[in-house]
């Protein structure tokens, strides 16, 4: 089937839609991760005075609770997106994240309201966990549907550009505040600034998303099984396949991103500041790699990209982690991490798109978001805990093989996955942008 041709005006609207959708994605991830980066400064404000480690563990527990809300968010927002429209779900999602950030920014401390303070903090994080759990599926679905045929890999890759960018922006804001404020000022009130910034930028993202065109049609939204688990179960093979390769993909992603800084410090013996510099630079390059590998998938096919990811990740994980364990030069560490992240990019650049291609429009957001959130919470969210637990037990190398086995599982499911170019649901879809598909405008 030949590609549908659109004029310059339609192309500009699609590019704006990608920018508006991905800007909200960046804000969501900035807001979610700033909590983790600033925890050292506000832990004492919400938990009783005492051991600093205990306070940090309490804040980490609240962070984990938000993480575990993602499957519920994936189901809830997937249902909303399939029944009420992608645009509606993305607006609610960014509003919830804005509200959560603003609540934390102005929240009274333990010294003021006692045990109600950590309870309110937990409630705010549960809202944010729901929000970010729903954000992935709805934004991935929207960006996949709005992208032009033949360039979907390139355009959809910007979901991970902004996901990684949100983490980098959170780090950058904290570094700037550390230069401008004293440690005492950061602990007293400075930690609130990033949460205020997150709430403000969420309002900007909300404004941009309000002008988005809807990509789902009224016909698909009115279907009896639209957005339902019953409708999703009609596509069990696709759901299980997504669970299979997301388990390995999420695990290796968190291994070489969020856990890697601790690995370089605790295992390789690298100074903390050096490890932070290495990982900041590596994440920046990793962010830039996403459109490159997304465009590559447009040329070689999504299934081929996934198969190469599975092969290289299965063969490369153990050697790269062993090499990083004994690395002495920060430059060597940087290039080894980049090599690993280049392999991971074969997956992350098309992560949302390839899932979207496996589900029909009436259950697409639910299928993408719910399956991703389950596998991500079980395997991605537990990566650091499992790695540190095995290290404490004197079996650190077992973690290398755990990641390898899960990547082999991803390879298995990639091999049995139908080629989206022949069997994908998006292959004949190029939704028109305009009033015909508008919702609530």
Residue, then its C-alpha position, 0 to 999 in steps of 0.5 A: x500500500x502506498x503512503x498517504x500524501x499530506x500537504x505542508x500544513x498537515x505536516x506542520x500540524x503533526x510536528x506541532x502535535x509531536x512537540x506538544x505531546x512530548x513536552x507534557x511527557x518531559x514535564x511528567x518525568x521531570x516532576x516524577x524524578x525531582x522527588x528522588x533527586x531532592x529527597x536528601x534535602x527534604x527527608x527530615x521535613x516529613x519524617x521524625x528527627x533521627x537517623x538520616x538513613x531511616x528518613x531516606x528509606x522512608x522517602x524511598x518507600x514513598x517513591x516506590x509506592x508511586x512506582x507501584x501505582x503505575x499499573x493502575x494508572x496504565x489501566x485507568x488512563x488507557x481506558x479513558x484514552x480509548x473511551x474518551x479520547x487520547x487528548x482527554x487522557x493526556x490533559x487529565x494526566x498532566x493536571x494530576x502531575x501538576x497538582x501533585x507537584x504543587x501539593x508537595x511544594x506547599x505541603x506543611x512539614x512534620x514539625x507543623x502537622x505531625x503524622x499528617x505530613x508524611x500521609x499527605x506526601x504519600x497521597x501526592x506521590x500516589x497521584x503522581x504515580x497514577x499520572x506517570x503510569x497513564x502518561x506512557x501509554x497515552x502519549x505513546x499511542x498518540x505520538x504513534x498515531x499522529x506520526x506520518x507513515x514511513x517516519x513513525x519510528x523517527x517521530x515516536x522516538x521523541x517520547x524517550x527523548x523527553x523521558x530522558x530529558x526530564x531526568x536530565x532537567x531534574x539533575x540540572x535544576x538541582x545542580x544549579x540550586x546547589x550552586x546558588x543556595x547553601x546546604x542549609x537553605x536547600x534543607x530549609x526551603x530551597x527543595x520546594x523550588x523544583x516542585x514549584x517549577x514542575x507545577x508551572x511547566x505542567x501548566x504550560x504543557x496543559x496549554x499546549x495539549x489543549x490545542x491537540x487534535x484527537x487521533x481516535x475516531x468517534x466510531x472506535x470510541x463507541x465500540x462496546x469493548x473500547x477501553x475494556x479488559x474484555x476487549x483487551x483479552x481478545x488480543x492475548x498474544x499481543x498483550x503477552x508479547x508486550x509483557x515479554x519484551x518489556x520485562x527485558x527492555x525495562x530491566x536493562x534500561x534501568x540497569x544502565x540508567x538509574x542504577x549505573x551511577x551507584x554501580x560505578x561508585x559501589x562496584x567500580x570504586x569511582x568517586x561519586x562526583x565523577x560517576x555523576x559526571x559520567x552518567x550525565x554525559x552518557x544520558x545526554x548522548x543516549x537522549x540524542x541517540x533516540x531519533x537516530x535509532x527511531x529513523x533506523x527502524x523506519x528503514x530496517x523494520x521494527x521487528x528487525x530492530x527488536x531482534x537485534x536488541x535481543x541478540x546484542x543485549x543477550x550477548x553484551x550485558x555480561x561482558x559490559x558489566x564485567x568490564x565496568x566493574x574493573x574500570x579505572x578511567x572515567x573515559x572508559x566507563x563513559x564509552x562502555x556505558x554508551x555502548x550499552x545504551x546504544x544497544x538499549x536504544x534499539x528498544x527504547x527508541x521504538x518502545x511505544x510505537x511497536x506496542x501501539x502497532x500490535x493493538x487495534x485503536x479501540x484498546x490501543x492505549x489500554x494495551x500499550x499502557x497496562x502491559x508496559x506498566x505491569x512489566x515495568x513495575x515488576x522488572x524495571x522498578x525492582x532492578x536496583x533492589x535486586x542488584x543491591x540485594x545480590x551484591x550484599x549477598x556476595x553474588x553480584x555477577x548473578x545480577x548480570x546473568x539475570x539481566x541477560x536471561x530477561x533480554x533473551x526472553x525479550x529476544x524470544x518474544x521479538x522472534x515470535x512477533x508478527x512483522x508490523x509492516x505486514x500485520x501491524x494495526x497502524x500500517x493502514x492508519x493515518x488519522x486525519x487532523x481536524x474537527x472530524x476527530x475532535x473531542x471536547x473542543 
